[in-house]
Amino acid sequence: MKLSMLELLSICFKGVVPIGYVKHDNVLIHCHFIESEDPEASETLILLHGLGPDMNSWNFILPYFRKHYHVLLYDLRGFGKSQTNAENVTLTKQADDLAFLLSEFNIGDYHVIAQGFSGFIGVKHATDYQNENLQTLTLMTAPVYFPTQLGKKIIQERKAFVDNAGSLYPLAKRLIDQICYPLTEEKASILLDGYKQVAPDVYFQLFRNHFAGNAAAQLNRINVPTLLLSGAEDYLYLPELFGATLQFYRNARHYVVPDAAFMMQLDQPELTADWIHNFIQKSNGQTSPERDQYRKTLASELYTEMHDLISQHTTAHLHVNVMDGFSVYLNDERIYGLWGKRKAKQLLVYLALHQSATREELCDLFWPDSGLQSAKNSLRVALHHLKKALEAGSNYGILITEKDMVFIRGEVSSDVGELMEQIENAHLNENEAVKTALYSQLLRNIPVNPLPGLYEEWFLELRGDLEKEFGMMALFLADYYVNQNNYTEARHYLKIASRYSHDEEHLEERSNKLRKRIK
């Protein structure tokens, strides 16, 4: 039988294949195979690291794994010492690498242990590759289900920060304090060494899979016992996320590791290894068919009844766009109505920002020149028109009108409200680099004519307040880039500030002085 070079090396070195490389798809994969301390061991653990760290993130837990198993670990393509480029770093390529290594190392029965992003690789491998030697799948802090909008927000914030910094390293320094409990100098060194070797475009191309993949839908196709592990002190990927994941895969087990965050193999290596080993042992044992059937029936009926209860209390989600044109969405479906009539647009925008208001308050705002009784009559007619526009063809009672109060029932949001919140959060950020990135992103997205078509005094004041904020952010960035000796960027932000300032002459004078300093 012809042996591969890696098999020959394994035989020659009696236990440890020297840290080396295999070539797959014209990419060198950095890998390491370690034999078990147990001479009777026959099964192999495949360790897939998270997004950012490399295979060294398993260093603390390796001694405990080797007591019972052989171990194969490697740097995912694009991480550590493995090669890649942005074009061939897809999830499919990562899963293909795993299948190739299993064949190359002639792995028999094995267990996949995947952390973070690699959970997507593990799920894809378990569902699409159907390798009969796969015995169990362990997903460590791998939230294959994550709220979409929150995920997009996290991507945008991290992308803005990295774009401004020029590398992942400053982001890594922020993250490592959040993903360990507690962070030590040794843990920090391992993690930062991994992050330093990752290109930002590779990181973000894969990071989007956290929130855009269909792994959650694939969970019920997994045919092997699955363990979900979360850290009790992980406030990025809270244990509650994994409870949500169990709604998609009701036959999985979920354990919460105490005194551990995202990097549980660094925080609690012995306990984590013991729990995984015990899960594998129980999965290999015979269980009572009656007990299995009871558990499946209980989970199925519980899920069905909870789903019915949730369906009966579905909350309406209303979103209003007004910053760059007007549109209304109810549960992501656009509502086309006569918004230009009877102050429907103005009333809806005000209520979207405040959720509720008194009738007297609305009369004063929108009919200030009318007598009280006339204003009340106008408000009554306007609210009737708005209610018909919002609730046409819908079973939701959205606009609630009581004797003295008017309010919107359900979850309501607006682009202008979200913008105001983003500005406030940016102001509160004490990290200058992060604040700079957030301000830059906000100014890139502002429309030329915010709040068009809203001319009541209250809206004009709101527009004035927003423009003051835009001007303040632009001046902050101009000063920041002057201090960085980047006069071209400084002049760019001075030009933006002048749109919203009453002191255009002074700003133009500053800009001219900077122009002379540009070589």
C-alpha positions in Angstrom: 0.0 0.0 0.0 1.4 3.4 -1.0 1.7 5.8 2.0 1.5 9.5 1.8 4.4 11.7 2.9 2.5 12.6 6.1 1.9 9.0 6.9 5.6 8.3 6.5 6.4 11.2 8.7 4.0 10.0 11.3 5.6 6.5 11.4 9.1 7.9 11.5 8.5 10.2 14.4 6.4 7.8 16.5 3.8 10.1 17.8 4.1 13.7 16.5 4.1 14.7 12.9 6.4 17.8 12.8 4.5 21.0 12.3 4.3 21.1 8.6 2.1 21.7 5.6 -0.1 19.8 3.1 -1.0 21.3 -0.2 -4.7 21.4 -1.2 -6.2 23.3 -4.0 -2.9 25.2 -4.5 -3.0 26.3 -0.9 -0.6 25.3 1.8 -2.4 24.2 5.0 -0.5 24.3 8.2 -1.4 21.3 10.3 -0.3 19.2 13.3 -1.2 15.6 14.1 -0.6 14.3 17.7 -1.0 10.8 18.9 -2.8 10.0 22.1 -1.0 9.1 25.4 -3.4 6.2 25.6 -2.0 3.3 23.5 -5.5 1.9 23.1 -6.9 5.1 21.7 -8.6 4.7 18.3 -10.5 7.9 17.8 -9.3 11.3 16.7 -10.5 14.8 17.7 -10.5 17.4 14.9 -10.0 20.8 16.4 -11.2 23.8 14.4 -10.3 27.2 15.8 -12.4 30.4 15.8 -12.3 33.5 13.6 -9.1 35.4 14.4 -7.0 33.0 16.6 -5.0 30.1 15.1 -4.4 26.5 16.2 -2.4 27.7 19.2 -5.6 28.6 20.8 -6.0 24.9 21.7 -2.6 24.8 23.6 -4.1 24.8 27.1 -6.6 22.0 26.4 -4.4 19.7 24.4 -2.9 17.7 27.3 -6.4 16.8 28.5 -7.6 15.7 25.1 -4.5 13.6 24.5 -5.3 11.4 27.5 -8.0 9.7 25.5 -7.7 10.7 21.8 -5.4 11.4 18.9 -5.7 15.0 17.9 -5.6 16.7 14.4 -5.5 20.5 14.5 -4.6 22.9 11.7 -4.8 26.6 10.8 -7.8 27.3 8.7 -6.9 28.7 5.3 -6.2 32.5 5.7 -5.3 32.1 9.4 -2.1 31.4 11.3 0.5 30.0 8.9 -2.0 28.6 6.3 -2.1 30.4 2.9 -5.1 31.9 1.1 -6.4 34.9 -0.6 -9.7 36.7 -0.5 -11.1 34.8 -3.5 -10.6 31.3 -2.1 -11.5 31.8 1.6 -15.2 30.7 1.3 -17.0 28.5 3.7 -17.1 25.8 1.1 -13.4 25.9 0.6 -12.9 25.6 4.4 -15.2 22.6 4.5 -13.3 21.0 1.5 -10.0 21.4 3.4 -11.4 19.5 6.3 -12.6 16.6 4.1 -9.2 16.6 2.4 -7.2 16.4 5.7 -9.4 13.5 6.9 -8.4 11.6 3.8 -4.8 12.7 3.8 -4.2 11.6 7.4 -6.3 8.4 6.8 -8.5 9.3 9.9 -10.8 6.6 11.1 -13.6 7.4 13.6 -13.4 11.0 14.6 -15.2 13.8 16.5 -15.3 17.4 15.2 -14.9 20.2 17.8 -15.5 23.6 16.3 -15.3 27.0 17.9 -17.0 30.2 16.8 -17.1 30.7 13.1 -15.8 27.1 12.6 -19.2 25.9 13.8 -20.4 26.7 10.3 -17.7 24.4 8.9 -18.7 21.7 11.4 -22.4 21.9 10.5 -21.6 22.0 6.7 -19.3 19.0 7.1 -21.9 17.0 9.1 -24.7 17.7 6.7 -23.2 17.9 3.3 -20.3 15.5 3.4 -22.0 12.6 5.2 -18.7 10.9 6.4 -19.8 7.7 8.1 -16.7 7.9 10.4 -18.0 11.2 12.0 -19.2 10.2 15.5 -20.1 13.4 17.3 -20.1 17.2 16.7 -19.3 19.7 19.4 -20.0 23.4 18.7 -18.2 25.6 21.2 -19.6 29.2 21.4 -20.7 28.7 17.8 -23.9 30.7 17.4 -25.2 29.2 14.2 -28.3 31.3 14.8 -27.9 35.0 15.5 -30.3 37.9 15.1 -29.8 39.3 11.6 -30.1 43.1 12.3 -27.8 42.9 15.3 -25.3 40.9 13.3 -25.2 43.5 10.6 -24.7 46.2 13.1 -21.7 44.4 14.7 -20.2 43.9 11.2 -20.6 47.6 10.4 -19.0 48.7 13.6 -16.1 46.4 13.4 -15.5 47.1 9.7 -15.5 50.9 10.4 -13.0 50.5 13.2 -10.7 48.3 11.2 -10.9 50.5 8.1 -9.8 53.4 10.2 -7.0 51.5 12.0 -5.7 49.8 8.9 -5.4 46.3 10.5 -7.1 43.8 12.7 -4.6 44.2 15.5 -6.4 47.2 17.3 -9.7 45.4 17.0 -8.1 42.2 18.4 -6.8 44.1 21.5 -10.4 45.2 22.2 -11.9 41.8 21.6 -9.5 39.6 23.7 -10.5 41.3 26.9 -14.1 40.3 26.1 -13.6 36.7 25.1 -11.5 35.5 28.1 -12.5 35.2 31.7 -10.2 36.5 33.0 -7.6 37.7 30.4 -4.0 36.8 31.3 -0.8 37.8 29.7 -0.3 34.2 28.3 -3.8 34.1 26.8 -3.4 37.6 25.3 -0.1 36.6 23.7 -1.6 33.5 22.1 -4.6 35.3 20.7 -2.8 38.5 19.5 -0.2 36.4 17.7 -3.1 34.7 15.8 -5.0 37.9 14.9 -1.8 39.6 13.7 -1.6 37.1 10.8 -5.1 37.6 9.5 -5.9 40.0 6.6 -8.9 42.2 7.2 -10.6 41.2 3.9 -10.3 37.5 4.8 -11.7 38.1 8.3 -14.7 40.1 7.2 -15.6 37.8 4.3 -15.9 34.9 6.7 -17.3 37.0 9.6 -20.4 37.7 7.5 -21.2 33.9 7.6 -21.9 34.4 11.4 -25.1 36.2 10.4 -25.8 35.4 6.7 -25.4 31.6 6.6 -28.1 29.0 6.6 -26.5 26.8 9.3 -29.5 27.1 11.6 -31.7 25.6 8.9 -29.3 22.7 8.5 -29.2 21.7 12.1 -32.0 19.2 11.9 -30.2 17.4 9.1 -27.3 16.4 11.4 -27.4 12.7 12.1 -24.7 12.5 14.9 -25.0 13.4 18.6 -24.3 17.2 18.9 -23.1 19.1 21.9 -23.5 22.9 22.3 -21.1 24.6 24.7 -21.4 28.2 25.9 -19.5 30.2 28.5 -21.4 31.5 31.5 -19.4 34.7 31.3 -19.6 35.2 27.6 -21.6 38.4 27.1 -20.9 38.5 23.3 -22.6 35.2 22.5 -24.8 34.8 25.5 -26.0 31.3 26.6 -29.5 32.4 25.7 -28.4 32.3 22.0 -27.9 28.6 22.3 -31.3 28.1 23.8 -32.6 29.7 20.6 -30.5 27.4 18.5 -32.1 24.4 20.2 -35.4 25.5 18.6 -33.8 24.5 15.3 -32.1 21.4 16.5 -34.1 19.9 19.4 -31.9 16.7 19.7 -28.8 18.6 20.7 -27.4 18.9 24.3 -26.5 22.3 25.6 -24.0 22.8 28.5 -23.0 26.1 30.1 -19.3 26.1 31.2 -19.0 28.1 34.5 -16.3 30.8 34.9 -15.6 30.8 31.2 -16.2 33.2 28.3 -15.9 32.6 24.6 -12.4 31.1 24.8 -13.5 28.4 27.2 -10.6 26.1 26.2 -8.3 28.8 27.6 -10.5 29.7 30.6 -11.5 26.2 31.7 -9.4 23.7 29.8 -9.7 20.7 32.1 -13.5 21.1 32.7 -14.2 21.7 29.1 -12.2 18.6 28.0 -13.9 16.4 30.7 -17.4 17.5 29.6 -16.6 16.8 25.9 -15.1 13.4 26.8 -18.1 12.5 29.0 -20.5 13.5 26.2 -18.6 11.3 23.7 -18.6 8.4 26.1 -22.4 8.7 26.6 -23.0 9.0 22.9 -21.1 5.7 22.3 -23.2 3.9 25.0 -26.5 2.2 24.6 -29.5 4.2 25.8 -33.0 3.0 26.5 -35.2 3.3 23.4 -38.1 4.3 25.6 -36.1 7.1 27.2 -35.0 8.4 23.8 -38.5 8.3 22.5 -39.9 10.1 25.5 -37.2 12.8 25.2 -38.0 13.3 21.5 -41.7 13.4 22.0 -41.4 15.9 24.9 -39.1 18.2 22.9 -41.3 18.0 19.9 -44.6 18.8 21.7 -42.9 21.5 23.9 -41.5 23.2 20.8 -44.9 23.0 19.0 -46.8 24.5 21.9 -44.3 27.3 22.5 -44.3 28.1 18.8 -48.1 28.3 18.9 -48.1 30.6 21.9 -45.5 32.9 20.3 -47.6 33.0 17.1 -50.7 34.1 19.0 -48.8 37.0 20.5 -46.9 38.2 17.4 -45.8 41.7 17.8 -46.1 44.2 15.0 -42.9 45.7 13.8 -43.4 49.2 12.3 -40.5 51.0 10.7 -40.6 54.6 9.2 -38.0 56.1 6.9 -37.9 59.8 6.6 -34.3 60.9 6.3 -34.1 60.5 2.5 -37.7 60.2 1.3 -40.7 58.7 3.1 -41.7 55.1 3.4 -43.4 52.9 5.9 -42.9 49.1 6.5 -45.0 46.8 8.6 -43.2 43.5 9.4 -40.9 44.2 6.5 -43.7 44.7 4.0 -44.1 48.2 2.6 -47.4 50.1 3.2 -48.5 52.3 0.4 -51.0 54.9 1.7 -52.1 58.5 1.2 -49.4 59.8 3.5 -49.5 63.3 2.1 -53.0 63.9 3.2 -54.4 65.1 6.6 -50.9 65.3 8.2 -50.6 61.5 8.2 -46.9 61.6 7.5 -46.1 64.2 10.2 -48.2 62.4 12.9 -46.6 59.1 12.1 -43.1 60.3 12.2 -43.7 62.1 15.5 -45.3 59.0 17.0 -42.5 56.8 15.6 -40.0 58.9 17.6 -42.1 59.2 20.8 -44.3 56.0 20.7 -47.0 58.0 22.5 -48.3 61.5 22.8 -51.3 63.4 24.4 -54.0 64.7 22.2 -53.3 68.2 23.5 -49.6 67.9 22.6 -50.5 66.9 19.0 -52.9 69.8 18.7 -50.3 72.3 19.8 -47.7 70.9 17.4 -49.7 70.5 14.2 -52.5 73.0 14.5 -51.0 75.8 16.6 -53.0 78.5 14.9 -56.4 76.9 15.3 -58.7 77.1 18.3 -58.7 74.2 20.7 -62.0 72.7 19.5 -61.1 73.1 15.8 -57.6 71.5 16.4 -59.2 68.6 18.2 -61.6 68.0 15.3 -58.7 68.1 12.9 -56.7 65.7 15.0 -59.7 63.3 15.2 -60.1 63.2 11.4 -56.3 63.0 10.9 -56.0 60.0 13.3 -58.8 58.2 11.6 -57.1 58.6 8.2 -53.8 57.5 9.7 -55.3 54.4 11.3 -56.9 53.4 8.0 -53.6 53.8 6.2 -51.6 51.8 8.7 -54.0 48.9 9.3 -55.5 48.4 5.8 -55.5 44.7 5.0 -53.8 43.9 8.4 -55.0 42.1 11.5 -52.9 44.3 13.7 -54.3 47.0 15.8 -51.4 49.4 15.6 -52.6 52.9 16.2 -54.4 53.1 19.6 -56.5 56.2 20.3 -57.8 56.8 23.8 -59.6 59.7 25.4 -56.4 61.7 26.2 -53.6 59.6 24.7 -52.5 58.4 21.3 -49.9 55.6 20.9 -48.5 53.0 18.6 -48.7 49.4 19.8 -45.9 47.1 18.9 -42.2 47.7 18.1 -41.7 50.9 16.3 -38.5 52.4 14.8 -37.4 55.0 12.4 -34.3 55.8 10.4 -34.0 59.2 12.1 -34.4 57.7 15.5 -31.7 55.1 14.8 -29.4 57.9 13.5 -29.9 59.9 16.7 -29.0 56.8 18.7 -25.9 56.1 16.6 -24.8 59.7 17.1 -25.3 59.5 20.8 -23.4 56.2 21.1 -20.5 57.7 19.0 -20.3 60.7 21.3 -20.1 58.5 24.4 -17.3 56.3 23.0 -14.1 57.3 24.8 -11.7 55.6 22.4 -10.6 58.3 19.9 -9.9 55.8 17.1 -13.3 54.2 17.4 -15.0 57.6 17.7 -13.3 58.7 14.5 -14.4 55.7 12.6 -18.0 56.0 13.8 -18.1 59.7 13.0 -16.7 59.0 9.5 -19.2 56.3 8.8 -22.1 58.5 10.0 -21.1 61.4 7.8 -20.7 59.2 4.8 -24.3 58.1 5.1 -26.2 61.4 5.7 -28.5 62.6 2.9 -28.1 66.0 1.3 -31.6 67.0 2.3 -32.6 65.3 5.6 -36.3 65.2 6.6 -37.7 66.4 3.3 -41.3 67.6 3.2 -41.6 68.2 6.9 -42.0 71.9 7.6 -43.7 72.2 10.9 -41.7 74.0 13.5 -40.9 70.9 15.5 -39.4 69.1 12.5 -37.4 72.2 11.5 -35.9 72.3 15.0 -35.1 68.6 14.8 -33.4 69.1 11.4 -31.5 72.0 12.9 -30.3 69.8 15.8 -29.2 67.1 13.5 -27.2 69.5 11.3 -25.5 70.9 14.4 -24.5 67.3 15.2 -23.2 66.8 11.7 -21.2 70.0 11.9 -19.7 69.0 15.3 -18.6 65.6 14.0 -17.1 67.1 10.9 -15.1 69.6 13.0 -13.9 66.8 15.3 -12.6 64.9 12.3 -11.0 67.9 10.8 -9.1 68.6 14.1 -8.2 64.9 14.3 -6.7 64.8 10.8 -4.8 68.1 11.4 -3.2 66.4 14.4 -2.3 63.4 12.1 -0.8 65.8 9.5 -3.3 64.6 7.0 -4.4 68.0 5.7 -6.3 66.6 2.7 -8.7 64.7 4.9 -8.9 67.7 7.3 -10.0 70.0 4.4 -12.6 67.4 3.3 -14.2 67.5 6.7 -14.0 71.3 7.0 -15.9 71.5 3.7 -18.6 69.2 5.3 -18.7 71.3 8.5 -19.2 74.5 6.4 -22.5 73.2 5.2 -23.9 73.2 8.7 -22.1 76.2 10.2 -23.0 79.8 10.5 -19.3 80.7 10.4 -18.4 79.6 6.9 -15.9 82.4 6.5 -13.8 81.2 9.4 -13.9 77.6 8.1 -13.0 78.7 4.6 -10.0 80.6 6.1 -8.9 77.5 8.0 -9.3 75.4 4.8 -7.1 77.8 2.7 -4.4 77.7 5.3 -4.4 73.9 5.2 -4.3 73.9 1.4 -1.0 75.8 1.5 0.4 73.1 3.8 -0.4 70.3 1.4 2.7 69.4 -0.6 
